Amino acid sequence: MKKFKIKNERLVFTILIITLFIVFLLYYNLVFSSVFAKNSFANQMIEIADQNENSIFSIQKILLYSNANAIDNSKDQSLQDMSINQYTDISIYIDNIGTVADLTDENTVKELYIDNIVATSKADRGTKILNYKNPLDFGKYKMPEAPQNNRIDFDIIHTNSQNENTDYSKPTFYTDCSNPISLGYMNKDILTNYAVSKDANTVSFNGKVLKEANIPIEDVNYALTFKIHIVNNLNQKFSYNMKLDVNLNDKNGGIYNGYVFKGKNTSGKEYQFFKEI
């Protein structure tokens, strides 16, 4: 048997060191890096939980006013070509003094916007729109426009002088959260070309028209989801995923009687804004 003689021991030693180094790197990536990632993720989750133990902003109250209307499209106003729309005005009040009693940069608003707007119903009837609504028109029938890029950006009022010149026809919110977020939902053209029968000869321009037109309440009940974003004056970011399941019926007949007004005072962690890290 031949014996092989290593001619360059230094080269072999160098290759061995490099091989061991590569093995160490592979072991580190497979074992230590995954452990480090898990610990880092766990620490981040603990930090997020600590930051959200007592949220600065929360939903305090929600008001919903729901009604309907019939628009006469006939040239002679004969009530023979009508479109029926259902609408809900929404006021969302924000609590910013639950954990911080005084107004500071921490609990005042620098930026507010709404996005990820989705409206669904059991019956796919009409065209659903959610946008800002002038609070001075709360309870009044007003046709909204669809928001650009499915997002509503609010102008923030910081001073009394700004308040004196405020145009409430545009999305407006006060830095101290003293006014509600005012929104208008519309389900447009639930029924088109609706004609009033000659026997009736009249039409109700409120929620009763849904019953007159044989539109089931279940067809206009809807679920509305959207995300509210707040940036405070410390540039900290907060968000809340709003979900409203709007039932237009009740034991007294609901919207078939003309309109429905519902209010809800909210409490609990499920209504707190999430502070983003």
C-alpha positions as CSV (number, residue, x, y, z in Angstrom):
1,M,0.0,0.0,0.0
2,K,1.3,3.4,-1.0
3,K,1.6,6.1,1.6
4,F,0.7,9.6,0.5
5,K,2.8,12.4,1.7
6,I,1.3,15.9,2.1
7,K,3.6,18.3,0.3
8,N,1.9,21.6,1.6
9,E,0.8,21.2,5.2
10,R,0.2,25.0,5.5
11,L,-2.4,24.9,2.6
12,V,-4.2,21.9,4.2
13,F,-4.3,23.7,7.6
14,T,-5.7,26.9,5.9
15,I,-8.4,24.9,4.1
16,L,-9.3,23.2,7.4
17,I,-9.7,26.5,9.2
18,I,-11.9,27.9,6.3
19,T,-14.0,24.7,6.4
20,L,-14.5,25.0,10.2
21,F,-15.4,28.7,9.8
22,I,-18.0,27.9,7.1
23,V,-19.5,25.1,9.3
24,F,-19.7,27.6,12.2
25,L,-21.5,30.2,10.1
26,L,-24.0,27.6,8.9
27,Y,-24.7,26.4,12.4
28,Y,-25.1,30.0,13.6
29,N,-27.6,30.8,10.8
30,L,-29.6,27.6,11.4
31,V,-29.6,27.7,15.2
32,F,-28.6,31.0,16.8
33,S,-30.1,33.4,14.3
34,S,-33.5,31.7,14.6
35,V,-33.3,31.8,18.4
36,F,-32.3,35.4,18.3
37,A,-35.2,36.2,15.9
38,K,-37.7,34.5,18.2
39,N,-36.4,36.4,21.2
40,S,-36.4,39.7,19.3
41,F,-40.0,39.0,18.2
42,A,-41.1,38.2,21.7
43,N,-39.4,41.3,23.1
44,Q,-41.2,43.4,20.4
45,M,-44.5,41.9,21.3
46,I,-43.9,42.6,25.0
47,E,-43.0,46.2,24.1
48,I,-46.2,46.6,22.0
49,A,-48.3,45.2,24.9
50,D,-46.7,47.6,27.4
51,Q,-47.3,50.5,25.1
52,N,-51.0,49.6,24.7
53,E,-51.8,48.8,28.3
54,N,-53.4,52.3,28.7
55,S,-54.1,53.7,25.3
56,I,-54.2,57.5,24.9
57,F,-57.1,57.4,22.4
58,S,-60.3,55.4,22.5
59,I,-63.8,55.3,21.0
60,Q,-66.1,57.0,23.5
61,K,-69.5,57.0,21.8
62,I,-71.2,56.2,18.4
63,L,-74.4,57.7,17.1
64,L,-76.2,56.4,14.0
65,Y,-79.2,58.0,12.3
66,S,-80.7,56.0,9.5
67,N,-83.3,57.0,7.0
68,A,-84.2,56.7,3.3
69,N,-85.4,58.9,0.5
70,A,-87.0,58.6,-3.0
71,I,-85.7,60.8,-5.8
72,D,-88.2,61.5,-8.6
73,N,-86.4,61.3,-12.0
74,S,-89.6,61.7,-14.1
75,K,-89.7,65.0,-16.1
76,D,-93.3,65.7,-15.1
77,Q,-92.8,64.8,-11.4
78,S,-95.4,62.1,-11.9
79,L,-93.7,59.7,-9.4
80,Q,-93.3,57.1,-12.1
81,D,-89.5,57.0,-12.4
82,M,-88.0,57.0,-8.9
83,S,-84.8,55.8,-7.4
84,I,-84.7,54.8,-3.7
85,N,-81.7,55.4,-1.5
86,Q,-80.9,54.5,2.1
87,Y,-78.5,56.6,4.2
88,T,-77.0,56.6,7.7
89,D,-75.3,59.5,9.3
90,I,-72.5,58.5,11.7
91,S,-70.9,60.4,14.6
92,I,-67.9,58.9,16.3
93,Y,-66.6,60.6,19.5
94,I,-63.0,60.1,20.5
95,D,-61.9,60.1,24.2
96,N,-58.4,61.5,24.7
97,I,-58.5,62.4,28.4
98,G,-59.2,59.0,29.9
99,T,-55.5,58.5,30.8
100,V,-54.1,62.0,30.4
101,A,-56.2,64.6,32.1
102,D,-54.6,67.7,30.6
103,L,-54.1,68.5,26.9
104,T,-50.6,67.8,25.9
105,D,-48.7,66.9,22.7
106,E,-49.4,63.3,23.6
107,N,-53.2,63.4,23.5
108,T,-53.8,66.0,20.8
109,V,-54.2,65.2,17.2
110,K,-51.8,66.3,14.4
111,E,-53.2,64.1,11.7
112,L,-56.4,62.1,11.1
113,Y,-57.5,60.0,8.2
114,I,-59.7,57.0,7.4
115,D,-58.9,54.2,4.9
116,N,-59.7,50.6,4.1
117,I,-63.4,51.3,3.7
118,V,-65.5,48.3,3.0
119,A,-69.3,48.1,3.0
120,T,-71.2,44.8,2.5
121,S,-74.7,43.6,2.8
122,K,-76.6,40.3,2.4
123,A,-78.2,41.5,-0.8
124,D,-76.0,43.1,-3.4
125,R,-78.3,46.0,-4.1
126,G,-77.3,49.6,-4.9
127,T,-74.0,51.4,-4.7
128,K,-72.5,51.9,-1.3
129,I,-70.5,55.0,-0.4
130,L,-68.9,56.3,2.8
131,N,-67.4,59.7,3.1
132,Y,-67.2,62.7,5.4
133,K,-70.4,64.6,6.1
134,N,-70.8,68.1,7.2
135,P,-72.0,67.8,10.9
136,L,-74.4,70.8,10.3
137,D,-76.2,68.4,7.9
138,F,-76.5,65.5,10.3
139,G,-79.9,63.9,9.8
140,K,-80.5,65.5,6.4
141,Y,-80.5,63.8,3.1
142,K,-77.3,64.6,1.2
143,M,-75.7,62.6,-1.6
144,P,-72.0,62.0,-0.9
145,E,-69.2,61.5,-3.4
146,A,-67.0,58.5,-3.2
147,P,-63.7,59.4,-1.5
148,Q,-60.6,59.5,-3.7
149,N,-58.4,56.4,-3.3
150,N,-60.9,55.1,-0.7
151,R,-59.4,57.5,1.9
152,I,-60.7,60.4,3.9
153,D,-58.2,63.0,5.1
154,F,-59.3,65.5,7.7
155,D,-58.1,69.1,8.2
156,I,-57.0,69.6,11.8
157,I,-58.1,72.7,13.6
158,H,-55.4,73.8,16.1
159,T,-56.4,77.4,17.1
160,N,-59.5,79.6,17.6
161,S,-58.5,81.7,14.6
162,Q,-58.5,78.6,12.4
163,N,-61.9,77.7,13.8
164,E,-63.4,81.1,12.8
165,N,-62.5,80.4,9.2
166,T,-63.3,76.7,9.1
167,D,-65.3,75.4,6.1
168,Y,-67.2,72.4,7.6
169,S,-68.1,71.2,4.1
170,K,-64.6,69.7,4.1
171,P,-63.4,67.0,6.5
172,T,-62.7,68.8,9.7
173,F,-61.5,67.6,13.2
174,Y,-60.3,69.5,16.3
175,T,-56.9,68.8,17.7
176,D,-58.4,68.4,21.2
177,C,-60.9,65.8,20.0
178,S,-63.8,68.1,21.0
179,N,-65.9,67.3,17.9
180,P,-66.9,63.9,16.6
181,I,-65.7,62.3,13.4
182,S,-68.7,63.0,11.1
183,L,-69.4,60.5,8.3
184,G,-72.2,59.8,5.9
185,Y,-73.1,56.4,4.4
186,M,-75.3,56.1,1.4
187,N,-76.7,53.1,-0.4
188,K,-77.6,54.6,-3.7
189,D,-80.2,53.2,-6.2
190,I,-81.3,50.3,-4.1
191,L,-84.3,50.3,-6.5
192,T,-84.6,52.3,-9.7
193,N,-87.5,53.0,-12.0
194,Y,-89.8,52.6,-9.1
195,A,-93.4,53.8,-9.9
196,V,-96.0,54.8,-7.4
197,S,-99.2,52.9,-8.0
198,K,-102.2,54.9,-9.2
199,D,-104.1,53.6,-6.2
200,A,-101.6,55.1,-3.8
201,N,-100.7,58.2,-5.7
202,T,-98.4,59.3,-3.0
203,V,-94.9,58.4,-1.7
204,S,-93.1,58.7,1.6
205,F,-89.8,60.6,1.4
206,N,-88.3,58.7,4.4
207,G,-87.7,55.2,5.6
208,K,-91.4,54.3,5.0
209,V,-90.7,54.2,1.3
210,L,-88.7,51.0,1.7
211,K,-91.9,49.3,2.9
212,E,-94.0,50.9,0.2
213,A,-91.5,49.6,-2.5
214,N,-91.5,46.1,-0.9
215,I,-87.7,46.3,-0.1
216,P,-87.0,43.9,2.8
217,I,-85.1,45.4,5.7
218,E,-82.7,42.5,5.5
219,D,-81.7,43.6,2.0
220,V,-80.5,47.0,3.3
221,N,-78.9,46.0,6.6
222,Y,-75.2,46.2,6.2
223,A,-71.7,45.8,7.7
224,L,-69.3,48.7,7.5
225,T,-65.6,48.4,8.2
226,F,-62.8,51.1,8.0
227,K,-59.6,52.0,9.8
228,I,-59.2,55.2,11.7
229,H,-55.6,56.6,11.9
230,I,-54.4,59.2,14.4
231,V,-51.0,60.9,14.6
232,N,-50.5,62.9,17.7
233,N,-48.3,66.0,18.2
234,L,-45.4,63.7,19.3
235,N,-45.7,62.0,15.9
236,Q,-46.8,58.8,17.5
237,K,-49.2,56.7,15.4
238,F,-52.4,55.1,16.5
239,S,-55.1,53.1,14.7
240,Y,-58.5,51.6,15.3
241,N,-60.3,49.0,13.1
242,M,-63.9,50.1,13.2
243,K,-66.7,47.6,12.5
244,L,-70.3,48.6,12.4
245,D,-73.1,46.0,11.9
246,V,-76.1,48.2,11.2
247,N,-79.5,46.6,11.7
248,L,-82.3,48.9,10.5
249,N,-85.0,46.7,12.2
250,D,-86.3,46.7,15.7
251,K,-89.4,45.5,17.6
252,N,-91.2,48.7,16.7
253,G,-90.7,48.3,13.0
254,G,-87.4,50.0,12.6
255,I,-86.8,52.1,9.5
256,Y,-90.2,51.1,8.1
257,N,-91.6,53.7,10.6
258,G,-89.6,56.5,9.0
259,Y,-86.1,56.5,10.6
260,V,-83.9,54.8,13.2
261,F,-81.7,56.6,15.7
262,K,-79.3,54.6,17.8
263,G,-76.6,55.6,20.2
264,K,-73.9,53.5,22.0
265,N,-71.6,54.5,24.8
266,T,-68.5,52.4,24.6
267,S,-66.0,51.1,27.1
268,G,-63.3,48.4,27.3
269,K,-60.0,47.6,25.7
270,E,-61.8,46.6,22.4
271,Y,-62.5,50.3,21.8
272,Q,-58.9,51.5,22.4
273,F,-56.7,52.7,19.6
274,F,-53.7,50.6,18.9
275,K,-50.4,52.4,19.3
276,E,-48.0,51.4,16.5
277,I,-44.4,50.8,17.3
